[in-house]
């Protein structure tokens, strides 16, 4: 049986040198796992457009999408997830929980303490090891 390919985007939102991490709810696939907020790319959308729309819908705030962090392909039981993550910063509003049960602003050194969804881990490791782009948090 062919698994379906699911193309999703995740926002690595930086504010005051901390990164927004969001926890999935009990009813979702990958319940209670942590992830970068985002969602599916709809037909005809670019990854950046999808990310802006999803963050607007999910977190009720406006972001600017900056450089790509990572692209990961991970096979789950329910399908093959193609996850592209981008550094972002908030332009307007503060994130609120509509789909997630919890969120944390963490310094990159503490990211690996959370129980992340498998597809997010390569991006988390890259961010934790690297240095945050100065220009994103300074604006």
N, CA, C and O atoms as a MOPAC input file, in Angstrom:
PM7 MOZYME 1SCF
protein

 N      0.85300 1    -1.19900 1     0.00000 1
 C      0.00000 1     0.00000 1     0.00000 1
 C      0.89200 1     1.25400 1     0.00000 1
 O      1.82300 1     1.38100 1     0.79400 1
 N      0.57500 1     2.15000 1    -0.90100 1
 C      1.35700 1     3.38300 1    -0.95200 1
 C      0.91700 1     4.32200 1     0.14400 1
 O     -0.27100 1     4.59700 1     0.31200 1
 N      1.88700 1     4.80700 1     0.88200 1
 C      1.56200 1     5.80600 1     1.89900 1
 C      1.44900 1     7.15800 1     1.23000 1
 O      2.13000 1     7.44600 1     0.24500 1
 N      0.56900 1     7.98800 1     1.78700 1
 C      0.44600 1     9.29500 1     1.15800 1
 C      1.54200 1    10.23200 1     1.63300 1
 O      2.00600 1    10.15300 1     2.77100 1
 N      1.93700 1    11.10900 1     0.74500 1
 C      2.92000 1    12.12900 1     1.06600 1
 C      2.20100 1    13.34500 1     1.62200 1
 O      1.24900 1    13.84600 1     1.02300 1
 N      2.65800 1    13.80800 1     2.75900 1
 C      2.03200 1    14.95000 1     3.41300 1
 C      3.09300 1    16.04900 1     3.51700 1
 O      4.12100 1    15.87600 1     4.17100 1
 N      2.82700 1    17.17300 1     2.86600 1
 C      3.80100 1    18.27300 1     2.86200 1
 C      3.38700 1    19.30500 1     3.90100 1
 O      2.31200 1    19.90000 1     3.81900 1
 N      4.25500 1    19.50300 1     4.87200 1
 C      3.92900 1    20.41100 1     5.97100 1
 C      5.06700 1    21.39100 1     6.21600 1
 O      6.20700 1    21.17000 1     5.80700 1
 N      4.72500 1    22.47800 1     6.89500 1
 C      5.70600 1    23.50900 1     7.23900 1
 C      5.65000 1    23.76500 1     8.74100 1
 O      4.60800 1    23.60900 1     9.37700 1
 N      6.78800 1    24.16000 1     9.28800 1
 C      6.86000 1    24.47400 1    10.71300 1
 C      7.57100 1    25.80000 1    10.91300 1
 O      8.52200 1    26.12400 1    10.20200 1
 N      7.09800 1    26.56600 1    11.89100 1
 C      7.66200 1    27.88600 1    12.16000 1
 C      8.56800 1    27.83800 1    13.38200 1
 O      8.13800 1    27.45400 1    14.47000 1
 N      9.81800 1    28.22800 1    13.19600 1
 C     10.74600 1    28.38100 1    14.31700 1
 C     10.71200 1    29.86200 1    14.67300 1
 O     11.50600 1    30.66100 1    14.17700 1
 N      9.76400 1    30.20500 1    15.55200 1
 C      9.52700 1    31.61500 1    15.86600 1
 C     10.47800 1    32.04300 1    16.99000 1
 O     10.50900 1    31.43400 1    18.05900 1
 N     11.24000 1    33.08600 1    16.72900 1
 C     12.22600 1    33.55700 1    17.69700 1
 C     11.78400 1    34.89300 1    18.27500 1
 O     11.39000 1    35.80500 1    17.54900 1
 N     11.86000 1    34.98500 1    19.59300 1
 C     11.53900 1    36.24400 1    20.27700 1
 C     12.43300 1    36.33800 1    21.50300 1
 O     12.46800 1    35.41600 1    22.31800 1
 N     13.14500 1    37.42800 1    21.64000 1
 C     14.05800 1    37.62000 1    22.77900 1
 C     15.00200 1    36.42600 1    22.95400 1
 O     15.24400 1    35.97100 1    24.07100 1
 N     15.52600 1    35.93300 1    21.83600 1
 C     16.45600 1    34.79200 1    21.84900 1
 C     15.85700 1    33.50000 1    22.38900 1
 O     16.58400 1    32.58800 1    22.78200 1
 N     14.53900 1    33.42800 1    22.40800 1
 C     13.88100 1    32.17000 1    22.78500 1
 C     13.04800 1    31.68800 1    21.60400 1
 O     12.66500 1    32.46800 1    20.73200 1
 N     12.77900 1    30.39200 1    21.59400 1
 C     12.09300 1    29.76600 1    20.46600 1
 C     10.76500 1    29.18700 1    20.94100 1
 O     10.68100 1    28.57000 1    22.00300 1
 N      9.73200 1    29.39900 1    20.13100 1
 C      8.40200 1    28.91100 1    20.48400 1
 C      8.28200 1    27.42100 1    20.16600 1
 O      8.51800 1    26.98900 1    19.03800 1
 N      7.91000 1    26.64800 1    21.18900 1
 C      7.67400 1    25.21600 1    21.05200 1
 C      6.21500 1    24.96400 1    21.43000 1
 O      5.71700 1    25.53900 1    22.39800 1
 N      5.53100 1    24.10800 1    20.67300 1
 C      4.10900 1    23.86800 1    20.92300 1
 C      3.85600 1    22.37500 1    21.13700 1
 O      4.44700 1    21.52700 1    20.46900 1
 N      2.97200 1    22.07700 1    22.07800 1
 C      2.69100 1    20.67500 1    22.40500 1
 C      1.35100 1    20.23800 1    21.83500 1
 O      0.33800 1    20.91800 1    21.99900 1
 N      1.36200 1    19.09500 1    21.16400 1
 C      0.15400 1    18.54900 1    20.54700 1
 C     -0.79700 1    18.00800 1    21.60700 1
 O     -0.37600 1    17.55300 1    22.67000 1
 N     -2.08800 1    18.06900 1    21.29200 1
 C     -3.10700 1    17.61400 1    22.23500 1
 C     -3.27900 1    16.10100 1    22.25400 1
 O     -2.70300 1    15.38700 1    21.43200 1
 N     -4.07400 1    15.62700 1    23.19800 1
 C     -4.27500 1    14.18800 1    23.41200 1
 C     -4.96500 1    13.51100 1    22.23800 1
 O     -4.71100 1    12.33700 1    21.96900 1
 N     -5.84100 1    14.23500 1    21.53000 1
 C     -6.64100 1    13.62500 1    20.46500 1
 C     -5.90900 1    13.58300 1    19.12500 1
 O     -6.38600 1    12.95800 1    18.17900 1
 N     -4.77200 1    14.23300 1    19.04000 1
 C     -4.04900 1    14.32400 1    17.76900 1
 C     -3.15900 1    13.10400 1    17.56400 1
 O     -2.83200 1    12.39400 1    18.51500 1
 N     -2.76800 1    12.86600 1    16.30100 1
 C     -1.70600 1    11.88900 1    16.08500 1
 C     -0.47000 1    12.47600 1    16.75800 1
 O     -0.33400 1    13.69500 1    16.86100 1
 N      0.41400 1    11.62500 1    17.20600 1
 C      1.60600 1    12.07100 1    17.94900 1
 C      1.20000 1    12.87300 1    19.19200 1
 O      1.75500 1    13.93600 1    19.46900 1
 N      0.23500 1    12.34800 1    19.92300 1
 C     -0.29200 1    13.03400 1    21.10600 1
 C      0.82300 1    13.40200 1    22.08200 1
 O      1.72700 1    12.60900 1    22.34700 1
 N      0.73600 1    14.60800 1    22.60500 1
 C      1.64800 1    15.15400 1    23.62600 1
 C      3.07800 1    15.38700 1    23.14700 1
 O      3.92900 1    15.81900 1    23.92500 1
 N      3.35100 1    15.10300 1    21.86300 1
 C      4.68900 1    15.40500 1    21.35200 1
 C      4.79500 1    16.91100 1    21.13400 1
 O      3.79400 1    17.59900 1    20.93300 1
 N      6.02800 1    17.40600 1    21.17700 1
 C      6.28200 1    18.82200 1    20.92900 1
 C      6.64500 1    19.01300 1    19.46500 1
 O      7.21800 1    18.12600 1    18.83200 1
 N      6.30700 1    20.17700 1    18.93900 1
 C      6.58600 1    20.46800 1    17.53500 1
 C      6.73200 1    21.97100 1    17.35300 1
 O      6.41000 1    22.76500 1    18.23700 1
 N      7.23500 1    22.33400 1    16.16500 1
 C      7.17200 1    23.73300 1    15.76600 1
 C      5.80300 1    23.92800 1    15.14300 1
 O      5.39800 1    23.12400 1    14.30300 1
 N      5.07100 1    24.97800 1    15.53000 1
 C      3.71600 1    25.16100 1    14.99600 1
 C      3.74100 1    25.34700 1    13.48300 1
 O      4.72000 1    25.83300 1    12.91600 1
 N      2.64600 1    24.95100 1    12.84700 1
 C      2.54700 1    25.04500 1    11.39000 1
 C      1.45900 1    24.12200 1    10.91000 1
 O      0.49300 1    23.86200 1    11.62900 1
 N      1.60900 1    23.62200 1     9.69300 1
 C      0.57700 1    22.72000 1     9.17900 1
 C      0.79400 1    22.38800 1     7.72300 1
 O      1.87000 1    22.59800 1     7.16300 1
 N     -0.27200 1    21.85800 1     7.12100 1
 C     -0.18500 1    21.37900 1     5.74500 1
 C     -0.13000 1    22.51600 1     4.73700 1
 O     -0.72800 1    23.57500 1     4.92900 1
 N      0.60500 1    22.26600 1     3.65500 1
 C      0.62600 1    23.19800 1     2.52800 1
 C     -0.56000 1    22.85500 1     1.62500 1
 O     -0.67800 1    21.72300 1     1.15600 1
 N     -1.43000 1    23.82600 1     1.38500 1
 C     -2.58200 1    23.59900 1     0.50500 1
 C     -2.15100 1    23.73900 1    -0.95000 1
 O     -1.12300 1    24.34000 1    -1.25800 1
 N     -2.95700 1    23.17300 1    -1.82800 1
 C     -2.63000 1    23.24700 1    -3.24300 1
 C     -2.52400 1    24.69700 1    -3.70800 1
 O     -3.37700 1    25.52400 1    -3.38700 1
 N     -1.47000 1    24.99900 1    -4.46500 1
 C     -1.30300 1    26.34800 1    -4.99600 1
 C     -0.60100 1    27.31300 1    -4.05700 1
 O     -0.35000 1    28.46200 1    -4.42000 1
 N     -0.28000 1    26.85500 1    -2.84700 1
 C      0.41000 1    27.72700 1    -1.89400 1
 C      1.91300 1    27.47000 1    -1.93800 1
 O      2.35300 1    26.35500 1    -2.22000 1
 N      2.68400 1    28.49700 1    -1.66100 1
 C      4.10100 1    28.26500 1    -1.40400 1
 C      4.22400 1    27.84200 1     0.06600 1
 O      3.29300 1    28.00800 1     0.85300 1
 N      5.37600 1    27.30100 1     0.41000 1
 C      5.61300 1    26.91400 1     1.80400 1
 C      5.46200 1    28.12600 1     2.72400 1
 O      4.88500 1    28.03200 1     3.80700 1
 N      5.99100 1    29.26600 1     2.27100 1
 C      5.92800 1    30.47700 1     3.10400 1
 C      4.49200 1    30.96000 1     3.29800 1
 O      4.10800 1    31.36300 1     4.39600 1
 N      3.70300 1    30.91500 1     2.22200 1
 C      2.30300 1    31.33400 1     2.33400 1
 C      1.53900 1    30.41700 1     3.28800 1
 O      0.74300 1    30.87200 1     4.10900 1
 N      1.79700 1    29.12100 1     3.16100 1
 C      1.12400 1    28.15200 1     4.03500 1
 C      1.46600 1    28.42700 1     5.49700 1
 O      0.60000 1    28.37000 1     6.37000 1
 N      2.72800 1    28.72200 1     5.74700 1
 C      3.16300 1    28.93900 1     7.12300 1
 C      2.50900 1    30.18300 1     7.72400 1
 O      2.05500 1    30.16100 1     8.86800 1
 N      2.46300 1    31.26200 1     6.94700 1
 C      1.81100 1    32.48400 1     7.43900 1
 C      0.34500 1    32.22200 1     7.75300 1
 O     -0.16400 1    32.65500 1     8.78700 1
 N     -0.34200 1    31.50000 1     6.84300 1
 C     -1.75900 1    31.20400 1     7.03900 1
 C     -1.96700 1    30.32100 1     8.26500 1
 O     -2.83200 1    30.59900 1     9.09500 1
 N     -1.17600 1    29.26100 1     8.37700 1
 C     -1.34100 1    28.33600 1     9.49900 1
 C     -1.10200 1    29.02200 1    10.84400 1
 O     -1.85500 1    28.81000 1    11.79500 1
 N     -0.05800 1    29.83900 1    10.92400 1
 C      0.24700 1    30.50400 1    12.19300 1
 C     -0.84400 1    31.51800 1    12.53300 1
 O     -1.18900 1    31.72400 1    13.69600 1
 N     -1.37700 1    32.14700 1    11.47800 1
 C     -2.48200 1    33.07000 1    11.69200 1
 C     -3.70200 1    32.32400 1    12.24200 1
 O     -4.35100 1    32.79400 1    13.17600 1
 N     -4.01400 1    31.15100 1    11.65400 1
 C     -5.17700 1    30.36100 1    12.07800 1
 C     -4.94600 1    29.72900 1    13.44500 1
 O     -5.82100 1    29.77500 1    14.30900 1
 N     -3.77100 1    29.13900 1    13.64000 1
 C     -3.48900 1    28.33500 1    14.83600 1
 C     -3.10600 1    29.16900 1    16.04400 1
 O     -3.47100 1    28.84600 1    17.17500 1
 N     -2.36800 1    30.24400 1    15.79900 1
 C     -1.78100 1    30.99900 1    16.91500 1
 C     -2.28000 1    32.44200 1    16.98000 1
 O     -1.92300 1    33.19400 1    17.88700 1
 N     -3.11000 1    32.81700 1    16.00300 1
 C     -3.71100 1    34.16000 1    15.97400 1
 C     -2.66200 1    35.27100 1    15.99300 1
 O     -2.84800 1    36.29600 1    16.64900 1
 N     -1.56400 1    35.06400 1    15.27500 1
 C     -0.57200 1    36.12600 1    15.18200 1
 C      0.02600 1    36.13500 1    13.77600 1
 O     -0.15100 1    35.19500 1    13.00100 1
 N      0.73100 1    37.20800 1    13.47000 1
 C      1.29400 1    37.39500 1    12.14000 1
 C      2.80400 1    37.24400 1    12.21600 1
 O      3.45900 1    37.81400 1    13.08900 1
 N      3.34700 1    36.46000 1    11.27900 1
 C      4.79300 1    36.25000 1    11.27200 1
 C      5.39200 1    36.68600 1     9.94500 1
 O      4.70100 1    36.77700 1     8.93000 1
 N      6.67400 1    36.95100 1     9.97300 1
 C      7.45500 1    37.09400 1     8.75800 1
 C      8.28800 1    35.82200 1     8.63400 1
 O      8.94900 1    35.40500 1     9.58500 1
 N      8.24900 1    35.21200 1     7.44900 1
 C      8.98900 1    33.97000 1     7.22100 1
 C     10.35500 1    34.30900 1     6.64800 1
 O     10.46400 1    35.01600 1     5.64600 1
 N     11.40200 1    33.79500 1     7.29800 1
 C     12.77000 1    34.10000 1     6.90800 1
 C     13.43300 1    32.85900 1     6.30100 1
 O     12.80100 1    32.14400 1     5.52300 1
 N     14.67900 1    32.60000 1     6.64200 1
 C     15.41300 1    31.51500 1     5.99100 1
 C     14.94300 1    30.12800 1     6.41700 1
 O     14.44800 1    29.93100 1     7.52600 1
 N     15.11200 1    29.17500 1     5.50500 1
 C     14.80100 1    27.78800 1     5.80900 1
 C     15.81400 1    27.24300 1     6.81700 1
 O     17.01400 1    27.49900 1     6.72000 1
 N     15.29600 1    26.48700 1     7.78600 1
 C     16.15800 1    25.84000 1     8.77700 1
 C     16.54800 1    24.45300 1     8.27100 1
 O     17.72800 1    24.11100 1     8.19800 1
 N     15.52700 1    23.65800 1     7.92100 1
 C     15.76700 1    22.24700 1     7.63500 1
 C     14.62500 1    21.69900 1     6.79000 1
 O     13.50900 1    22.21800 1     6.81800 1
 N     14.92400 1    20.63200 1     6.03100 1
 C     13.86600 1    19.88600 1     5.34300 1
 C     14.05200 1    18.42600 1     5.71000 1
 O     15.12700 1    17.86200 1     5.50600 1
 N     13.01100 1    17.81200 1     6.25100 1
 C     13.09600 1    16.44100 1     6.74500 1
 C     11.97700 1    15.61700 1     6.13400 1
 O     10.84600 1    16.08600 1     6.01000 1
 N     12.29600 1    14.38900 1     5.75500 1
 C     11.27000 1    13.44900 1     5.31200 1
 C     11.22900 1    12.33900 1     6.35000 1
 O     12.24200 1    11.68900 1     6.60800 1
 N     10.06000 1    12.12000 1     6.94700 1
 C      9.94300 1    11.10000 1     7.99000 1
 C      8.72200 1    10.23300 1     7.71800 1
 O      7.62300 1    10.73700 1     7.48600 1
 N      8.93400 1     8.91000 1     7.75000 1
 C      7.81900 1     8.00400 1     7.50900 1
 C      7.16400 1     7.61900 1     8.82800 1
 O      7.79800 1     7.05900 1     9.72200 1
 N      5.86900 1     7.93800 1     8.92200 1
 C      5.05600 1     7.54200 1    10.06800 1
 C      4.09300 1     6.45900 1     9.59900 1
 O      4.03200 1     6.14700 1     8.41000 1
 N      3.34300 1     5.88900 1    10.53600 1
 C      2.32600 1     4.89600 1    10.15000 1
 C      1.26900 1     5.50300 1     9.23700 1
 O      0.76200 1     4.83100 1     8.33900 1
 N      0.93900 1     6.75900 1     9.46100 1
 C     -0.17200 1     7.38200 1     8.72400 1
 C      0.25600 1     7.99900 1     7.38900 1
 O     -0.59900 1     8.40500 1     6.60200 1
 N      1.55200 1     8.07400 1     7.12500 1
 C      1.98700 1     8.65500 1     5.85300 1
 C      3.42200 1     9.13500 1     5.94000 1
 O      4.08200 1     9.00700 1     6.97100 1
 N      3.88700 1     9.68800 1     4.83200 1
 C      5.25700 1    10.19200 1     4.76900 1
 C      5.20800 1    11.71400 1     4.86200 1
 O      4.66000 1    12.39300 1     3.99400 1
 N      5.78800 1    12.21800 1     5.91900 1
 C      5.73700 1    13.65900 1     6.16900 1
 C      6.99600 1    14.32300 1     5.61800 1
 O      8.11900 1    13.92100 1     5.92300 1
 N      6.78000 1    15.34100 1     4.80500 1
 C      7.86700 1    16.18300 1     4.28800 1
 C      7.75400 1    17.50100 1     5.03700 1
 O      6.86900 1    18.30800 1     4.75400 1
 N      8.64400 1    17.71800 1     5.98400 1
 C      8.55200 1    18.90000 1     6.84100 1
 C      9.65900 1    19.88700 1     6.50200 1
 O     10.84300 1    19.55300 1     6.54600 1
 N      9.25700 1    21.10300 1     6.16500 1
 C     10.22200 1    22.17800 1     5.95800 1
 C     10.01800 1    23.20300 1     7.06800 1
 O      8.91400 1    23.71100 1     7.26300 1
 N     11.09200 1    23.50000 1     7.79100 1
 C     11.00600 1    24.48400 1     8.87200 1
 C     11.72500 1    25.76200 1     8.45800 1
 O     12.71900 1    25.73200 1     7.73300 1
 N     11.19900 1    26.88100 1     8.93600 1
 C     11.74900 1    28.19900 1     8.62200 1
 C     11.90400 1    29.00100 1     9.90600 1
 O     11.07600 1    28.91300 1    10.81300 1
 N     12.97700 1    29.78200 1     9.97000 1
 C     13.06200 1    30.78900 1    11.01800 1
 C     12.00700 1    31.84700 1    10.72300 1
 O     11.79100 1    32.21800 1     9.57000 1
 N     11.34800 1    32.33300 1    11.78300 1
 C     10.30400 1    33.34500 1    11.62300 1
 C     10.41400 1    34.33800 1    12.76900 1
 O     10.98100 1    34.03900 1    13.82000 1
 N      9.86400 1    35.51600 1    12.54500 1
 C      9.66400 1    36.36300 1    13.71700 1
 C      8.28500 1    36.98800 1    13.70500 1
 O      7.66100 1    37.16100 1    12.65900 1
 N      7.83100 1    37.32000 1    14.89800 1
 C      6.48900 1    37.86100 1    15.07800 1
 C      6.45400 1    39.29400 1    14.57800 1
 O      7.32700 1    40.09900 1    14.90300 1
 N      5.44000 1    39.60500 1    13.78700 1
 C      5.23200 1    40.98100 1    13.36500 1
 C      4.13200 1    41.58800 1    14.22200 1
 O      4.20500 1    42.74900 1    14.62400 1
 N      3.11200 1    40.78200 1    14.49300 1
 C      1.93800 1    41.31400 1    15.19400 1
 C      1.31600 1    40.22700 1    16.05000 1
 O      1.20500 1    39.07500 1    15.63000 1
 N      0.91000 1    40.60700 1    17.26500 1
 C      0.20700 1    39.68100 1    18.14600 1
 C      1.15100 1    38.77100 1    18.90900 1
 O      2.33800 1    38.67700 1    18.59500 1
 N      0.60900 1    38.10500 1    19.91100 1
 C      1.34400 1    37.09600 1    20.65900 1
 C      0.64000 1    35.77400 1    20.42300 1
 O     -0.58900 1    35.72500 1    20.37700 1
 N      1.40000 1    34.70700 1    20.27400 1
 C      0.76400 1    33.41000 1    19.99600 1
 C     -0.20000 1    32.99900 1    21.10700 1
 O      0.09800 1    33.14800 1    22.29200 1
 N     -1.35700 1    32.48200 1    20.70300 1
 C     -2.31700 1    31.93300 1    21.66200 1
 C     -2.57800 1    30.47900 1    21.28000 1
 O     -2.39200 1    30.08000 1    20.13000 1
 N     -3.00900 1    29.70000 1    22.26000 1
 C     -3.26800 1    28.28000 1    22.01300 1
 C     -4.67800 1    28.09100 1    21.47500 1
 O     -5.65100 1    28.42000 1    22.15400 1
 N     -4.79700 1    27.56200 1    20.25800 1
 C     -6.11400 1    27.17000 1    19.75600 1
 C     -6.11000 1    25.67600 1    19.45300 1
 O     -7.11700 1    25.00200 1    19.67100 1
 N     -4.99300 1    25.15000 1    18.95400 1
 C     -4.91600 1    23.73700 1    18.59000 1
 C     -3.97700 1    22.95200 1    19.48700 1
 O     -4.07000 1    21.72700 1    19.56800 1
 N     -3.08200 1    23.64200 1    20.15300 1
 C     -2.11100 1    22.95700 1    21.01400 1
 C     -2.56700 1    23.04200 1    22.46300 1
 O     -3.39500 1    23.88200 1    22.81500 1
 N     -2.01200 1    22.15000 1    23.31700 1
 C     -2.41000 1    22.18800 1    24.73000 1
 C     -1.42400 1    22.98000 1    25.58100 1
 O     -1.73300 1    23.37000 1    26.70700 1
 N     -0.23200 1    23.21300 1    25.03200 1
 C      0.74900 1    23.96100 1    25.80700 1
 C      1.75900 1    24.57600 1    24.84600 1
 O      1.94000 1    24.10000 1    23.72500 1
 N      2.40700 1    25.63100 1    25.29900 1
 C      3.53800 1    26.16600 1    24.53600 1
 C      4.56400 1    26.72400 1    25.49800 1
 O      4.24300 1    27.14100 1    26.61100 1
 N      5.80500 1    26.72100 1    25.04500 1
 C      6.91100 1    27.20700 1    25.86500 1
 C      7.81900 1    28.05000 1    24.98900 1
 O      8.01500 1    27.75200 1    23.81100 1
 N      8.37000 1    29.09900 1    25.56800 1
 C      9.45400 1    29.83800 1    24.92500 1
 C     10.74400 1    29.37000 1    25.57700 1
 O     10.96200 1    29.61600 1    26.76300 1
 N     11.59500 1    28.70300 1    24.82300 1
 C     12.81400 1    28.14000 1    25.40300 1
 C     14.06600 1    28.65600 1    24.70100 1
 O     14.06200 1    28.87600 1    23.49000 1
 N     15.15000 1    28.85100 1    25.47900 1
 C     16.43500 1    29.11000 1    24.81900 1
 C     16.86000 1    27.84200 1    24.07300 1
 O     16.51000 1    26.73200 1    24.47300 1
 N     17.60900 1    28.01400 1    22.99800 1
 C     17.92800 1    26.86400 1    22.14800 1
 C     18.64400 1    25.74800 1    22.90000 1
 O     18.54100 1    24.57800 1    22.53100 1
 N     19.36900 1    26.11300 1    23.95500 1
 C     20.10100 1    25.10500 1    24.73300 1
 C     19.16300 1    24.12900 1    25.44600 1
 O     19.57400 1    23.03100 1    25.82100 1
 N     17.90400 1    24.53200 1    25.62900 1
 C     16.96100 1    23.67200 1    26.37500 1
 C     15.99500 1    22.91500 1    25.47000 1
 O     15.18100 1    22.13400 1    25.96200 1
 N     16.06800 1    23.13000 1    24.16900 1
 C     15.10000 1    22.51000 1    23.25800 1
 C     15.07400 1    20.99100 1    23.36600 1
 O     14.00800 1    20.37500 1    23.34600 1
 N     16.25200 1    20.39600 1    23.48000 1
 C     16.32000 1    18.93400 1    23.45100 1
 C     15.76800 1    18.27600 1    24.71300 1
 O     15.69200 1    17.04900 1    24.78700 1
 N     15.38200 1    19.08000 1    25.71000 1
 C     14.76600 1    18.51500 1    26.91500 1
 C     13.32400 1    18.08000 1    26.67300 1
 O     12.76900 1    17.29500 1    27.44200 1
 N     12.71900 1    18.59300 1    25.60100 1
 C     11.32000 1    18.24800 1    25.30900 1
 C     11.24800 1    16.96000 1    24.48500 1
 O     12.22300 1    16.55400 1    23.85400 1
 N     10.07500 1    16.33000 1    24.50700 1
 C      9.82700 1    15.11100 1    23.74600 1
 C      9.23400 1    15.48900 1    22.38200 1
 O      8.01900 1    15.62800 1    22.24300 1
 N     10.10000 1    15.65200 1    21.38900 1
 C      9.69700 1    16.17100 1    20.08000 1
 C      9.11200 1    15.09500 1    19.17000 1
 O      9.44800 1    13.91600 1    19.27700 1
 N      8.22300 1    15.53200 1    18.26500 1
 C      7.76900 1    14.65700 1    17.18100 1
 C      8.99200 1    14.30400 1    16.32400 1
 O      9.84000 1    15.16300 1    16.07900 1
 N      9.09100 1    13.04500 1    15.86500 1
 C     10.30100 1    12.61200 1    15.15100 1
 C     10.70000 1    13.49800 1    13.97300 1
 O     11.88800 1    13.74700 1    13.77300 1
 N      9.74500 1    13.97200 1    13.19900 1
 C     10.08900 1    14.77500 1    12.01800 1
 C     10.73400 1    16.10500 1    12.39900 1
 O     11.48100 1    16.68200 1    11.60900 1
 N     10.44900 1    16.59200 1    13.60300 1
 C     11.00000 1    17.87900 1    14.04000 1
 C     12.42900 1    17.76800 1    14.57700 1
 O     13.14600 1    18.76600 1    14.65400 1
 N     12.83600 1    16.56400 1    14.94300 1
 C     14.11600 1    16.40800 1    15.65100 1
 C     15.33800 1    16.91800 1    14.87500 1
 O     16.17900 1    17.59900 1    15.46300 1
 N     15.46700 1    16.61100 1    13.56500 1
 C     16.65200 1    17.14600 1    12.86400 1
 C     16.75300 1    18.67200 1    12.93300 1
 O     17.84700 1    19.21400 1    13.09600 1
 N     15.62900 1    19.36000 1    12.81100 1
 C     15.64100 1    20.82600 1    12.90000 1
 C     16.00800 1    21.26200 1    14.31900 1
 O     16.78600 1    22.19800 1    14.50100 1
 N     15.44800 1    20.58700 1    15.31800 1
 C     15.73600 1    20.92800 1    16.71900 1
 C     17.23700 1    20.79100 1    16.98400 1
 O     17.85300 1    21.66300 1    17.59600 1
 N     17.81400 1    19.67700 1    16.51000 1
 C     19.24700 1    19.45500 1    16.73800 1
 C     20.08900 1    20.51300 1    16.04500 1
 O     21.08000 1    20.99300 1    16.59600 1
 N     19.68300 1    20.87300 1    14.82400 1
 C     20.42600 1    21.87700 1    14.06600 1
 C     20.39000 1    23.23200 1    14.78100 1
 O     21.40600 1    23.92100 1    14.87500 1
 N     19.20500 1    23.60500 1    15.28300 1
 C     19.05300 1    24.88400 1    15.97800 1
 C     19.83800 1    24.86800 1    17.29300 1
 O     20.51200 1    25.83900 1    17.63600 1
 N     19.74000 1    23.74600 1    18.02800 1
 C     20.40500 1    23.64200 1    19.33200 1
 C     21.92400 1    23.74700 1    19.18400 1
 O     22.60300 1    24.31100 1    20.04100 1
 N     22.44800 1    23.19500 1    18.08500 1
 C     23.89900 1    23.20000 1    17.88400 1
 C     24.40800 1    24.49000 1    17.26400 1
 O     25.55500 1    24.88200 1    17.47700 1
 N     23.55500 1    25.13900 1    16.50400 1
 C     23.99400 1    26.32300 1    15.77200 1
 C     23.86600 1    27.56600 1    16.62000 1
 O     23.66300 1    27.49800 1    17.83200 1
 N     23.98900 1    28.71700 1    15.95200 1
 C     23.67900 1    29.92800 1    16.70300 1
 C     22.51300 1    30.62200 1    16.04500 1
 O     22.38300 1    30.62400 1    14.82100 1
 N     21.67100 1    31.20700 1    16.86000 1
 C     20.48000 1    31.86000 1    16.32000 1
 C     20.92600 1    33.03800 1    15.47100 1
 O     21.82900 1    33.78600 1    15.84200 1
 N     20.27800 1    33.18700 1    14.32700 1
 C     20.60600 1    34.33400 1    13.47400 1
 C     20.30800 1    35.62700 1    14.22800 1
 O     19.17400 1    35.86800 1    14.64300 1
 N     21.32800 1    36.44500 1    14.40000 1
 C     21.18600 1    37.68000 1    15.18800 1
 C     20.07300 1    38.56600 1    14.67000 1
 O     19.27700 1    39.10700 1    15.43700 1
 N     20.03000 1    38.70700 1    13.34000 1
 C     19.11700 1    39.70700 1    12.77400 1
 C     17.66300 1    39.36700 1    13.05300 1
 O     16.80900 1    40.25200 1    13.01200 1
 N     17.35800 1    38.08400 1    13.34100 1
 C     15.95100 1    37.71800 1    13.54300 1
 C     15.44500 1    38.17400 1    14.89400 1
 O     14.30900 1    38.63100 1    15.02000 1
 N     16.29000 1    38.04800 1    15.90500 1
 C     15.79700 1    38.36200 1    17.23700 1
 C     15.96900 1    39.85000 1    17.55600 1
 O     15.39100 1    40.35800 1    18.51700 1
 N     16.76400 1    40.53400 1    16.74600 1
 C     17.07900 1    41.93100 1    17.07500 1
 C     16.03500 1    42.92600 1    16.56900 1
 O     15.97300 1    44.06200 1    17.04000 1
 N     15.21100 1    42.49200 1    15.60400 1
 C     14.30100 1    43.46100 1    14.98000 1
 C     13.25600 1    43.98600 1    15.93100 1
 O     12.42400 1    44.80700 1    15.54300 1

